[in-house]
Structures are given as C-alpha cells and as structure tokens.
Amino acid sequence: MGKGDIKTKRGKIFNGTFGVSRPHKVKVVPVATEKKKKPTTKKKAAK
C-alpha cells in the first residue's frame, strides 16, 4: 500500500485525485446578508 494504491491517502495524493479517503476541504462561504438600514427621518430645517 503506497503510491500506486488508489484506496490510500498517499495513492490519492500521488494520482492527484480525491475520494473517500481524501475528501476535498470545503470552503465555507458566509451567506451574504443585507445590512439593515435604519429608517431615515427627515428633520425639519431650522429657520
């Protein structure tokens, strides 16, 4: 069991493949959340 064995981690690395014994690292992308806008109130201009 070594570089030629595709069922081992070393064999997966050597062949450049992924699988059960060497799964991909999944990147966790945060869900784009909309920023809550504060309600705008119009202020009366001082005279």
mmCIF entry with sequence, helices, sheets and N, C-alpha, C, O atoms, coordinates in Angstrom:
data_MODEL
# 
_entry.id   MODEL 
# 
_entity.id                         1 
_entity.type                       polymer 
_entity.pdbx_number_of_molecules   1 
# 
_entity_poly.entity_id                      1 
_entity_poly.type                           'polypeptide(L)' 
_entity_poly.nstd_linkage                   no 
_entity_poly.nstd_monomer                   no 
_entity_poly.pdbx_seq_one_letter_code       MGKGDIKTKRGKIFNGTFGVSRPHKVKVVPVATEKKKKPTTKKKAAK 
_entity_poly.pdbx_seq_one_letter_code_can   MGKGDIKTKRGKIFNGTFGVSRPHKVKVVPVATEKKKKPTTKKKAAK 
_entity_poly.pdbx_strand_id                 A 
# 
loop_
_entity_poly_seq.entity_id 
_entity_poly_seq.num 
_entity_poly_seq.mon_id 
_entity_poly_seq.hetero 
1 1  MET n 
1 2  GLY n 
1 3  LYS n 
1 4  GLY n 
1 5  ASP n 
1 6  ILE n 
1 7  LYS n 
1 8  THR n 
1 9  LYS n 
1 10 ARG n 
1 11 GLY n 
1 12 LYS n 
1 13 ILE n 
1 14 PHE n 
1 15 ASN n 
1 16 GLY n 
1 17 THR n 
1 18 PHE n 
1 19 GLY n 
1 20 VAL n 
1 21 SER n 
1 22 ARG n 
1 23 PRO n 
1 24 HIS n 
1 25 LYS n 
1 26 VAL n 
1 27 LYS n 
1 28 VAL n 
1 29 VAL n 
1 30 PRO n 
1 31 VAL n 
1 32 ALA n 
1 33 THR n 
1 34 GLU n 
1 35 LYS n 
1 36 LYS n 
1 37 LYS n 
1 38 LYS n 
1 39 PRO n 
1 40 THR n 
1 41 THR n 
1 42 LYS n 
1 43 LYS n 
1 44 LYS n 
1 45 ALA n 
1 46 ALA n 
1 47 LYS n 
# 
_struct_asym.id          A 
_struct_asym.entity_id   1 
# 
_struct_conf.conf_type_id            HELX_P 
_struct_conf.id                      HELX_P1 
_struct_conf.pdbx_PDB_helix_id       AA1 
_struct_conf.beg_label_comp_id       LYS 
_struct_conf.beg_label_asym_id       A 
_struct_conf.beg_label_seq_id        9 
_struct_conf.pdbx_beg_PDB_ins_code   ? 
_struct_conf.end_label_comp_id       ASN 
_struct_conf.end_label_asym_id       A 
_struct_conf.end_label_seq_id        15 
_struct_conf.pdbx_end_PDB_ins_code   ? 
_struct_conf.beg_auth_comp_id        LYS 
_struct_conf.beg_auth_asym_id        A 
_struct_conf.beg_auth_seq_id         9 
_struct_conf.end_auth_comp_id        ASN 
_struct_conf.end_auth_asym_id        A 
_struct_conf.end_auth_seq_id         15 
_struct_conf.pdbx_PDB_helix_class    1 
_struct_conf.details                 ? 
_struct_conf.pdbx_PDB_helix_length   7 
# 
_struct_conf_type.id          HELX_P 
_struct_conf_type.criteria    ? 
_struct_conf_type.reference   ? 
# 
loop_
_atom_site.group_PDB 
_atom_site.id 
_atom_site.type_symbol 
_atom_site.label_atom_id 
_atom_site.label_alt_id 
_atom_site.label_comp_id 
_atom_site.label_asym_id 
_atom_site.label_entity_id 
_atom_site.label_seq_id 
_atom_site.pdbx_PDB_ins_code 
_atom_site.Cartn_x 
_atom_site.Cartn_y 
_atom_site.Cartn_z 
_atom_site.occupancy 
_atom_site.B_iso_or_equiv 
_atom_site.pdbx_formal_charge 
_atom_site.auth_seq_id 
_atom_site.auth_comp_id 
_atom_site.auth_asym_id 
_atom_site.auth_atom_id 
_atom_site.pdbx_PDB_model_num 
ATOM 1   N N  . MET A 1 1  ? 0.851   -1.176 0.000  1.00 0.00 ? 1  MET A N  1 
ATOM 2   C CA . MET A 1 1  ? 0.000   0.000  0.000  1.00 0.00 ? 1  MET A CA 1 
ATOM 3   C C  . MET A 1 1  ? 0.891   1.230  0.000  1.00 0.00 ? 1  MET A C  1 
ATOM 4   O O  . MET A 1 1  ? 1.568   1.547  0.978  1.00 0.00 ? 1  MET A O  1 
ATOM 5   N N  . GLY A 1 2  ? 0.860   1.901  -1.126 1.00 0.00 ? 2  GLY A N  1 
ATOM 6   C CA . GLY A 1 2  ? 1.710   3.078  -1.230 1.00 0.00 ? 2  GLY A CA 1 
ATOM 7   C C  . GLY A 1 2  ? 1.214   3.996  -2.316 1.00 0.00 ? 2  GLY A C  1 
ATOM 8   O O  . GLY A 1 2  ? 0.018   4.262  -2.441 1.00 0.00 ? 2  GLY A O  1 
ATOM 9   N N  . LYS A 1 3  ? 2.165   4.480  -3.105 1.00 0.00 ? 3  LYS A N  1 
ATOM 10  C CA . LYS A 1 3  ? 1.819   5.460  -4.129 1.00 0.00 ? 3  LYS A CA 1 
ATOM 11  C C  . LYS A 1 3  ? 0.887   4.908  -5.203 1.00 0.00 ? 3  LYS A C  1 
ATOM 12  O O  . LYS A 1 3  ? 0.085   5.657  -5.761 1.00 0.00 ? 3  LYS A O  1 
ATOM 13  N N  . GLY A 1 4  ? 0.974   3.647  -5.497 1.00 0.00 ? 4  GLY A N  1 
ATOM 14  C CA . GLY A 1 4  ? 0.157   3.079  -6.557 1.00 0.00 ? 4  GLY A CA 1 
ATOM 15  C C  . GLY A 1 4  ? -1.246  2.670  -6.125 1.00 0.00 ? 4  GLY A C  1 
ATOM 16  O O  . GLY A 1 4  ? -2.109  2.407  -6.963 1.00 0.00 ? 4  GLY A O  1 
ATOM 17  N N  . ASP A 1 5  ? -1.468  2.618  -4.823 1.00 0.00 ? 5  ASP A N  1 
ATOM 18  C CA . ASP A 1 5  ? -2.757  2.164  -4.319 1.00 0.00 ? 5  ASP A CA 1 
ATOM 19  C C  . ASP A 1 5  ? -3.709  3.348  -4.222 1.00 0.00 ? 5  ASP A C  1 
ATOM 20  O O  . ASP A 1 5  ? -3.525  4.239  -3.393 1.00 0.00 ? 5  ASP A O  1 
ATOM 21  N N  . ILE A 1 6  ? -4.728  3.348  -5.077 1.00 0.00 ? 6  ILE A N  1 
ATOM 22  C CA . ILE A 1 6  ? -5.635  4.496  -5.118 1.00 0.00 ? 6  ILE A CA 1 
ATOM 23  C C  . ILE A 1 6  ? -6.649  4.510  -3.982 1.00 0.00 ? 6  ILE A C  1 
ATOM 24  O O  . ILE A 1 6  ? -7.454  5.437  -3.879 1.00 0.00 ? 6  ILE A O  1 
ATOM 25  N N  . LYS A 1 7  ? -6.615  3.479  -3.123 1.00 0.00 ? 7  LYS A N  1 
ATOM 26  C CA . LYS A 1 7  ? -7.527  3.462  -1.976 1.00 0.00 ? 7  LYS A CA 1 
ATOM 27  C C  . LYS A 1 7  ? -6.897  4.075  -0.731 1.00 0.00 ? 7  LYS A C  1 
ATOM 28  O O  . LYS A 1 7  ? -7.554  4.181  0.305  1.00 0.00 ? 7  LYS A O  1 
ATOM 29  N N  . THR A 1 8  ? -5.640  4.477  -0.818 1.00 0.00 ? 8  THR A N  1 
ATOM 30  C CA . THR A 1 8  ? -4.973  5.085  0.327  1.00 0.00 ? 8  THR A CA 1 
ATOM 31  C C  . THR A 1 8  ? -4.780  6.577  0.098  1.00 0.00 ? 8  THR A C  1 
ATOM 32  O O  . THR A 1 8  ? -4.833  7.061  -1.032 1.00 0.00 ? 8  THR A O  1 
ATOM 33  N N  . LYS A 1 9  ? -4.556  7.291  1.189  1.00 0.00 ? 9  LYS A N  1 
ATOM 34  C CA . LYS A 1 9  ? -4.363  8.734  1.101  1.00 0.00 ? 9  LYS A CA 1 
ATOM 35  C C  . LYS A 1 9  ? -3.130  9.060  0.254  1.00 0.00 ? 9  LYS A C  1 
ATOM 36  O O  . LYS A 1 9  ? -3.166  9.973  -0.571 1.00 0.00 ? 9  LYS A O  1 
ATOM 37  N N  . ARG A 1 10 ? -2.052  8.321  0.456  1.00 0.00 ? 10 ARG A N  1 
ATOM 38  C CA . ARG A 1 10 ? -0.818  8.560  -0.299 1.00 0.00 ? 10 ARG A CA 1 
ATOM 39  C C  . ARG A 1 10 ? -1.029  8.296  -1.788 1.00 0.00 ? 10 ARG A C  1 
ATOM 40  O O  . ARG A 1 10 ? -0.488  9.012  -2.631 1.00 0.00 ? 10 ARG A O  1 
ATOM 41  N N  . GLY A 1 11 ? -1.803  7.285  -2.104 1.00 0.00 ? 11 GLY A N  1 
ATOM 42  C CA . GLY A 1 11 ? -2.094  6.990  -3.506 1.00 0.00 ? 11 GLY A CA 1 
ATOM 43  C C  . GLY A 1 11 ? -2.941  8.067  -4.146 1.00 0.00 ? 11 GLY A C  1 
ATOM 44  O O  . GLY A 1 11 ? -2.762  8.390  -5.321 1.00 0.00 ? 11 GLY A O  1 
ATOM 45  N N  . LYS A 1 12 ? -3.873  8.632  -3.372 1.00 0.00 ? 12 LYS A N  1 
ATOM 46  C CA . LYS A 1 12 ? -4.713  9.720  -3.883 1.00 0.00 ? 12 LYS A CA 1 
ATOM 47  C C  . LYS A 1 12 ? -3.862  10.954 -4.155 1.00 0.00 ? 12 LYS A C  1 
ATOM 48  O O  . LYS A 1 12 ? -4.033  11.620 -5.176 1.00 0.00 ? 12 LYS A O  1 
ATOM 49  N N  . ILE A 1 13 ? -2.942  11.258 -3.237 1.00 0.00 ? 13 ILE A N  1 
ATOM 50  C CA . ILE A 1 13 ? -2.065  12.413 -3.416 1.00 0.00 ? 13 ILE A CA 1 
ATOM 51  C C  . ILE A 1 13 ? -1.183  12.216 -4.647 1.00 0.00 ? 13 ILE A C  1 
ATOM 52  O O  . ILE A 1 13 ? -0.997  13.142 -5.437 1.00 0.00 ? 13 ILE A O  1 
ATOM 53  N N  . PHE A 1 14 ? -0.648  11.020 -4.807 1.00 0.00 ? 14 PHE A N  1 
ATOM 54  C CA . PHE A 1 14 ? 0.242   10.720 -5.941 1.00 0.00 ? 14 PHE A CA 1 
ATOM 55  C C  . PHE A 1 14 ? -0.498  10.835 -7.267 1.00 0.00 ? 14 PHE A C  1 
ATOM 56  O O  . PHE A 1 14 ? 0.047   11.366 -8.235 1.00 0.00 ? 14 PHE A O  1 
ATOM 57  N N  . ASN A 1 15 ? -1.732  10.345 -7.322 1.00 0.00 ? 15 ASN A N  1 
ATOM 58  C CA . ASN A 1 15 ? -2.511  10.384 -8.560 1.00 0.00 ? 15 ASN A CA 1 
ATOM 59  C C  . ASN A 1 15 ? -3.207  11.724 -8.779 1.00 0.00 ? 15 ASN A C  1 
ATOM 60  O O  . ASN A 1 15 ? -3.695  12.004 -9.874 1.00 0.00 ? 15 ASN A O  1 
ATOM 61  N N  . GLY A 1 16 ? -3.249  12.548 -7.737 1.00 0.00 ? 16 GLY A N  1 
ATOM 62  C CA . GLY A 1 16 ? -3.899  13.853 -7.855 1.00 0.00 ? 16 GLY A CA 1 
ATOM 63  C C  . GLY A 1 16 ? -5.411  13.762 -7.900 1.00 0.00 ? 16 GLY A C  1 
ATOM 64  O O  . GLY A 1 16 ? -6.070  14.582 -8.541 1.00 0.00 ? 16 GLY A O  1 
ATOM 65  N N  . THR A 1 17 ? -5.968  12.759 -7.216 1.00 0.00 ? 17 THR A N  1 
ATOM 66  C CA . THR A 1 17 ? -7.414  12.597 -7.199 1.00 0.00 ? 17 THR A CA 1 
ATOM 67  C C  . THR A 1 17 ? -7.934  12.766 -5.778 1.00 0.00 ? 17 THR A C  1 
ATOM 68  O O  . THR A 1 17 ? -7.171  12.798 -4.812 1.00 0.00 ? 17 THR A O  1 
ATOM 69  N N  . PHE A 1 18 ? -9.233  12.871 -5.682 1.00 0.00 ? 18 PHE A N  1 
ATOM 70  C CA . PHE A 1 18 ? -9.878  12.993 -4.387 1.00 0.00 ? 18 PHE A CA 1 
ATOM 71  C C  . PHE A 1 18 ? -10.890 11.870 -4.254 1.00 0.00 ? 18 PHE A C  1 
ATOM 72  O O  . PHE A 1 18 ? -11.323 11.297 -5.254 1.00 0.00 ? 18 PHE A O  1 
ATOM 73  N N  . GLY A 1 19 ? -11.259 11.559 -3.045 1.00 0.00 ? 19 GLY A N  1 
ATOM 74  C CA . GLY A 1 19 ? -12.232 10.497 -2.853 1.00 0.00 ? 19 GLY A CA 1 
ATOM 75  C C  . GLY A 1 19 ? -12.563 10.317 -1.395 1.00 0.00 ? 19 GLY A C  1 
ATOM 76  O O  . GLY A 1 19 ? -12.422 11.247 -0.601 1.00 0.00 ? 19 GLY A O  1 
ATOM 77  N N  . VAL A 1 20 ? -13.007 9.112  -1.032 1.00 0.00 ? 20 VAL A N  1 
ATOM 78  C CA . VAL A 1 20 ? -13.450 8.833  0.326  1.00 0.00 ? 20 VAL A CA 1 
ATOM 79  C C  . VAL A 1 20 ? -12.290 8.980  1.310  1.00 0.00 ? 20 VAL A C  1 
ATOM 80  O O  . VAL A 1 20 ? -12.458 9.542  2.392  1.00 0.00 ? 20 VAL A O  1 
ATOM 81  N N  . SER A 1 21 ? -11.128 8.480  0.940  1.00 0.00 ? 21 SER A N  1 
ATOM 82  C CA . SER A 1 21 ? -10.003 8.528  1.864  1.00 0.00 ? 21 SER A CA 1 
ATOM 83  C C  . SER A 1 21 ? -9.283  9.873  1.845  1.00 0.00 ? 21 SER A C  1 
ATOM 84  O O  . SER A 1 21 ? -8.419  10.123 2.685  1.00 0.00 ? 21 SER A O  1 
ATOM 85  N N  . ARG A 1 22 ? -9.627  10.733 0.900  1.00 0.00 ? 22 ARG A N  1 
ATOM 86  C CA . ARG A 1 22 ? -9.016  12.063 0.837  1.00 0.00 ? 22 ARG A CA 1 
ATOM 87  C C  . ARG A 1 22 ? -10.047 13.062 0.325  1.00 0.00 ? 22 ARG A C  1 
ATOM 88  O O  . ARG A 1 22 ? -9.975  13.488 -0.828 1.00 0.00 ? 22 ARG A O  1 
ATOM 89  N N  . PRO A 1 23 ? -11.001 13.437 1.165  1.00 0.00 ? 23 PRO A N  1 
ATOM 90  C CA . PRO A 1 23 ? -12.063 14.342 0.715  1.00 0.00 ? 23 PRO A CA 1 
ATOM 91  C C  . PRO A 1 23 ? -11.567 15.761 0.517  1.00 0.00 ? 23 PRO A C  1 
ATOM 92  O O  . PRO A 1 23 ? -10.572 16.179 1.109  1.00 0.00 ? 23 PRO A O  1 
ATOM 93  N N  . HIS A 1 24 ? -12.280 16.497 -0.330 1.00 0.00 ? 24 HIS A N  1 
ATOM 94  C CA . HIS A 1 24 ? -11.978 17.905 -0.546 1.00 0.00 ? 24 HIS A CA 1 
ATOM 95  C C  . HIS A 1 24 ? -12.243 18.676 0.726  1.00 0.00 ? 24 HIS A C  1 
ATOM 96  O O  . HIS A 1 24 ? -13.135 18.332 1.502  1.00 0.00 ? 24 HIS A O  1 
ATOM 97  N N  . LYS A 1 25 ? -11.451 19.735 0.938  1.00 0.00 ? 25 LYS A N  1 
ATOM 98  C CA . LYS A 1 25 ? -11.762 20.653 2.030  1.00 0.00 ? 25 LYS A CA 1 
ATOM 99  C C  . LYS A 1 25 ? -12.762 21.646 1.477  1.00 0.00 ? 25 LYS A C  1 
ATOM 100 O O  . LYS A 1 25 ? -12.468 22.366 0.523  1.00 0.00 ? 25 LYS A O  1 
ATOM 101 N N  . VAL A 1 26 ? -13.928 21.686 2.067  1.00 0.00 ? 26 VAL A N  1 
ATOM 102 C CA . VAL A 1 26 ? -14.996 22.550 1.590  1.00 0.00 ? 26 VAL A CA 1 
ATOM 103 C C  . VAL A 1 26 ? -14.816 23.935 2.183  1.00 0.00 ? 26 VAL A C  1 
ATOM 104 O O  . VAL A 1 26 ? -14.694 24.095 3.397  1.00 0.00 ? 26 VAL A O  1 
ATOM 105 N N  . LYS A 1 27 ? -14.802 24.934 1.311  1.00 0.00 ? 27 LYS A N  1 
ATOM 106 C CA . LYS A 1 27 ? -14.708 26.306 1.788  1.00 0.00 ? 27 LYS A CA 1 
ATOM 107 C C  . LYS A 1 27 ? -16.086 26.758 2.239  1.00 0.00 ? 27 LYS A C  1 
ATOM 108 O O  . LYS A 1 27 ? -17.066 26.622 1.506  1.00 0.00 ? 27 LYS A O  1 
ATOM 109 N N  . VAL A 1 28 ? -16.155 27.289 3.434  1.00 0.00 ? 28 VAL A N  1 
ATOM 110 C CA . VAL A 1 28 ? -17.422 27.776 3.967  1.00 0.00 ? 28 VAL A CA 1 
ATOM 111 C C  . VAL A 1 28 ? -17.549 29.242 3.583  1.00 0.00 ? 28 VAL A C  1 
ATOM 112 O O  . VAL A 1 28 ? -16.792 30.093 4.049  1.00 0.00 ? 28 VAL A O  1 
ATOM 113 N N  . VAL A 1 29 ? -18.526 29.518 2.720  1.00 0.00 ? 29 VAL A N  1 
ATOM 114 C CA . VAL A 1 29 ? -18.754 30.878 2.272  1.00 0.00 ? 29 VAL A CA 1 
ATOM 115 C C  . VAL A 1 29 ? -19.941 31.430 3.036  1.00 0.00 ? 29 VAL A C  1 
ATOM 116 O O  . VAL A 1 29 ? -21.036 30.873 2.960  1.00 0.00 ? 29 VAL A O  1 
ATOM 117 N N  . PRO A 1 30 ? -19.743 32.521 3.774  1.00 0.00 ? 30 PRO A N  1 
ATOM 118 C CA . PRO A 1 30 ? -20.872 33.077 4.518  1.00 0.00 ? 30 PRO A CA 1 
ATOM 119 C C  . PRO A 1 30 ? -21.932 33.615 3.570  1.00 0.00 ? 30 PRO A C  1 
ATOM 120 O O  . PRO A 1 30 ? -21.626 34.205 2.534  1.00 0.00 ? 30 PRO A O  1 
ATOM 121 N N  . VAL A 1 31 ? -23.155 33.404 3.941  1.00 0.00 ? 31 VAL A N  1 
ATOM 122 C CA . VAL A 1 31 ? -24.263 33.865 3.115  1.00 0.00 ? 31 VAL A CA 1 
ATOM 123 C C  . VAL A 1 31 ? -24.315 35.385 3.196  1.00 0.00 ? 31 VAL A C  1 
ATOM 124 O O  . VAL A 1 31 ? -24.281 35.960 4.284  1.00 0.00 ? 31 VAL A O  1 
ATOM 125 N N  . ALA A 1 32 ? -24.397 36.020 2.049  1.00 0.00 ? 32 ALA A N  1 
ATOM 126 C CA . ALA A 1 32 ? -24.424 37.476 2.010  1.00 0.00 ? 32 ALA A CA 1 
ATOM 127 C C  . ALA A 1 32 ? -25.713 37.965 2.654  1.00 0.00 ? 32 ALA A C  1 
ATOM 128 O O  . ALA A 1 32 ? -26.813 37.738 2.151  1.00 0.00 ? 32 ALA A O  1 
ATOM 129 N N  . THR A 1 33 ? -25.544 38.628 3.755  1.00 0.00 ? 33 THR A N  1 
ATOM 130 C CA . THR A 1 33 ? -26.707 39.154 4.450  1.00 0.00 ? 33 THR A CA 1 
ATOM 131 C C  . THR A 1 33 ? -26.790 40.649 4.181  1.00 0.00 ? 33 THR A C  1 
ATOM 132 O O  . THR A 1 33 ? -25.787 41.362 4.189  1.00 0.00 ? 33 THR A O  1 
ATOM 133 N N  . GLU A 1 34 ? -27.995 41.091 3.948  1.00 0.00 ? 34 GLU A N  1 
ATOM 134 C CA . GLU A 1 34 ? -28.184 42.504 3.690  1.00 0.00 ? 34 GLU A CA 1 
ATOM 135 C C  . GLU A 1 34 ? -28.114 43.256 5.009  1.00 0.00 ? 34 GLU A C  1 
ATOM 136 O O  . GLU A 1 34 ? -28.664 42.826 6.022  1.00 0.00 ? 34 GLU A O  1 
ATOM 137 N N  . LYS A 1 35 ? -27.426 44.385 4.971  1.00 0.00 ? 35 LYS A N  1 
ATOM 138 C CA . LYS A 1 35 ? -27.341 45.193 6.169  1.00 0.00 ? 35 LYS A CA 1 
ATOM 139 C C  . LYS A 1 35 ? -28.674 45.898 6.359  1.00 0.00 ? 35 LYS A C  1 
ATOM 140 O O  . LYS A 1 35 ? -29.268 46.431 5.422  1.00 0.00 ? 35 LYS A O  1 
ATOM 141 N N  . LYS A 1 36 ? -29.112 45.879 7.591  1.00 0.00 ? 36 LYS A N  1 
ATOM 142 C CA . LYS A 1 36 ? -30.381 46.524 7.881  1.00 0.00 ? 36 LYS A CA 1 
ATOM 143 C C  . LYS A 1 36 ? -30.169 48.034 7.870  1.00 0.00 ? 36 LYS A C  1 
ATOM 144 O O  . LYS A 1 36 ? -29.302 48.571 8.559  1.00 0.00 ? 36 LYS A O  1 
ATOM 145 N N  . LYS A 1 37 ? -30.977 48.681 7.081  1.00 0.00 ? 37 LYS A N  1 
ATOM 146 C CA . LYS A 1 37 ? -30.879 50.132 7.013  1.00 0.00 ? 37 LYS A CA 1 
ATOM 147 C C  . LYS A 1 37 ? -31.767 50.735 8.092  1.00 0.00 ? 37 LYS A C  1 
ATOM 148 O O  . LYS A 1 37 ? -32.889 50.287 8.326  1.00 0.00 ? 37 LYS A O  1 
ATOM 149 N N  . LYS A 1 38 ? -31.238 51.751 8.735  1.00 0.00 ? 38 LYS A N  1 
ATOM 150 C CA . LYS A 1 38 ? -32.023 52.434 9.743  1.00 0.00 ? 38 LYS A CA 1 
ATOM 151 C C  . LYS A 1 38 ? -33.052 53.292 9.034  1.00 0.00 ? 38 LYS A C  1 
ATOM 152 O O  . LYS A 1 38 ? -32.740 53.901 8.010  1.00 0.00 ? 38 LYS A O  1 
ATOM 153 N N  . PRO A 1 39 ? -34.240 53.356 9.538  1.00 0.00 ? 39 PRO A N  1 
ATOM 154 C CA . PRO A 1 39 ? -35.250 54.194 8.898  1.00 0.00 ? 39 PRO A CA 1 
ATOM 155 C C  . PRO A 1 39 ? -34.823 55.655 8.973  1.00 0.00 ? 39 PRO A C  1 
ATOM 156 O O  . PRO A 1 39 ? -34.481 56.171 10.037 1.00 0.00 ? 39 PRO A O  1 
ATOM 157 N N  . THR A 1 40 ? -34.852 56.296 7.831  1.00 0.00 ? 40 THR A N  1 
ATOM 158 C CA . THR A 1 40 ? -34.419 57.689 7.797  1.00 0.00 ? 40 THR A CA 1 
ATOM 159 C C  . THR A 1 40 ? -35.630 58.583 8.044  1.00 0.00 ? 40 THR A C  1 
ATOM 160 O O  . THR A 1 40 ? -36.711 58.379 7.491  1.00 0.00 ? 40 THR A O  1 
ATOM 161 N N  . THR A 1 41 ? -35.414 59.555 8.874  1.00 0.00 ? 41 THR A N  1 
ATOM 162 C CA . THR A 1 41 ? -36.467 60.518 9.144  1.00 0.00 ? 41 THR A CA 1 
ATOM 163 C C  . THR A 1 41 ? -35.977 61.880 8.703  1.00 0.00 ? 41 THR A C  1 
ATOM 164 O O  . THR A 1 41 ? -34.847 62.275 8.990  1.00 0.00 ? 41 THR A O  1 
ATOM 165 N N  . LYS A 1 42 ? -36.825 62.579 8.013  1.00 0.00 ? 42 LYS A N  1 
ATOM 166 C CA . LYS A 1 42 ? -36.434 63.908 7.566  1.00 0.00 ? 42 LYS A CA 1 
ATOM 167 C C  . LYS A 1 42 ? -36.617 64.901 8.720  1.00 0.00 ? 42 LYS A C  1 
ATOM 168 O O  . LYS A 1 42 ? -37.686 65.013 9.320  1.00 0.00 ? 42 LYS A O  1 
ATOM 169 N N  . LYS A 1 43 ? -35.551 65.595 8.991  1.00 0.00 ? 43 LYS A N  1 
ATOM 170 C CA . LYS A 1 43 ? -35.611 66.583 10.045 1.00 0.00 ? 43 LYS A CA 1 
ATOM 171 C C  . LYS A 1 43 ? -35.967 67.924 9.429  1.00 0.00 ? 43 LYS A C  1 
ATOM 172 O O  . LYS A 1 43 ? -35.525 68.266 8.332  1.00 0.00 ? 43 LYS A O  1 
ATOM 173 N N  . LYS A 1 44 ? -36.759 68.653 10.146 1.00 0.00 ? 44 LYS A N  1 
ATOM 174 C CA . LYS A 1 44 ? -37.152 69.973 9.671  1.00 0.00 ? 44 LYS A CA 1 
ATOM 175 C C  . LYS A 1 44 ? -35.961 70.912 9.801  1.00 0.00 ? 44 LYS A C  1 
ATOM 176 O O  . LYS A 1 44 ? -35.255 70.917 10.810 1.00 0.00 ? 44 LYS A O  1 
ATOM 177 N N  . ALA A 1 45 ? -35.762 71.694 8.770  1.00 0.00 ? 45 ALA A N  1 
ATOM 178 C CA . ALA A 1 45 ? -34.654 72.638 8.771  1.00 0.00 ? 45 ALA A CA 1 
ATOM 179 C C  . ALA A 1 45 ? -34.947 73.779 9.731  1.00 0.00 ? 45 ALA A C  1 
ATOM 180 O O  . ALA A 1 45 ? -36.068 74.284 9.792  1.00 0.00 ? 45 ALA A O  1 
ATOM 181 N N  . ALA A 1 46 ? -33.950 74.170 10.462 1.00 0.00 ? 46 ALA A N  1 
ATOM 182 C CA . ALA A 1 46 ? -34.134 75.290 11.394 1.00 0.00 ? 46 ALA A CA 1 
ATOM 183 C C  . ALA A 1 46 ? -34.176 76.592 10.616 1.00 0.00 ? 46 ALA A C  1 
ATOM 184 O O  . ALA A 1 46 ? -33.358 76.818 9.724  1.00 0.00 ? 46 ALA A O  1 
ATOM 185 N N  . LYS A 1 47 ? -35.128 77.443 10.955 1.00 0.00 ? 47 LYS A N  1 
ATOM 186 C CA . LYS A 1 47 ? -35.265 78.718 10.246 1.00 0.00 ? 47 LYS A CA 1 
ATOM 187 C C  . LYS A 1 47 ? -34.604 79.848 10.999 1.00 0.00 ? 47 LYS A C  1 
ATOM 188 O O  . LYS A 1 47 ? -34.626 80.991 10.542 1.00 0.00 ? 47 LYS A O  1 
# 
